[in-house]
Structures are given as structure tokens and as C-alpha cells.
Amino acid sequence: MRQWLRTQARFKALLVETTTGPQFATQGSTPTPWHISLTYCEDMALCALSDQGQPGVDMTALRSFPELLEVAALYFSPTVAANMARYNRSEQALQFAEHWSALEAQLKAMGQGLREWSAQRDAALASTRILWQGLFQGFTISLVIK
């Protein structure tokens, strides 16, 4: 996908790898207004481009797994994790995928890696805005902007 983007870009910018993911760097002194976020899961990939702020995009497969509630307790707020425990396994998988894809997209938009829940982390995530979240062919997809 990165190679395709390099060949399709219609502006004088280079796609370079950084510690926080791919970013556009310009040739010359004019900065590019474009920001990028990439995600993939199984055989699907998505790219979000924006000139309005840093996007974050993520897709998460809908599936249950034995440690789902333990992972939820580590990464989601105590309220979200407790509510998730009340659902059946199928609904837990859906709730987990929705919250996980939103979390990953928000962290990408902020240029941060995955980290466990804390009130400080959630306060920082409040600077992002979820533009769209939905289901597509067994995946939950979240698009966020900062």
C-alpha cells in the first residue's frame, strides 16, 4: 500500500517511515498539508488521507477469544469493561471490536502507540473526534481526526 501511495501522490511529497508511522515529508521548503494513517487486518487494508488534521484509521475483526474480558479490563475504562461483561459472547465480540478500533484509531491520530487504560490517557484521547465508525464484511472500522 505504501508503494502504491508513493506512485499515486499528485503533490510533491514523499511518504517516509517514522517511529509513529508513515508521514509525508516535502521536497523543498513548502510543507505538505497532507497527513496519513494506514491500517490492515487479514486481507483488508485501509488508508486515510487528510489535509484538515491528523487522521487515525483502524479495522478490527469481529471475533471472540478466551481472554477478551481480561484484555478489555486492561485497555478500556472500568465502566466499559464492566458493561461488556454483561453481554453474551457474540455481543462482547462486537463491543470489543468497536471499542478497540476506536482506541487504535485515536492513538494513531495522536501519534502514540498502544497503552493500557488510565484517566490521563482518556483525557488525552478527548482531543480526537470520531468521524465515522461502522461494520464492513466482518470488521469494525473507525475513522478519527485530531
Sequence and secondary structure as in RCSB ss.txt:
>XXXX:A:sequence
MRQWLRTQARFKALLVETTTGPQFATQGSTPTPWHISLTYCEDMALCALSDQGQPGVDMTALRSFPELLEVAALY
FSPTVAANMARYNRSEQALQFAEHWSALEAQLKAMGQGLREWSAQRDAALASTRILWQGLFQGFTISLVIK
>XXXX:A:secstr
 HHHHHHH  SSEEEEEETTEEEEEESSS     EEEEEEETTEEEEEEESSS EEEEEEE    TTHHHHHHHH
S HHHHHHHTTS HHHHHHHHHHHHHHHHHHHHHTT       HHHHHHHTTSEEEEEEEETTEEEEEEE 
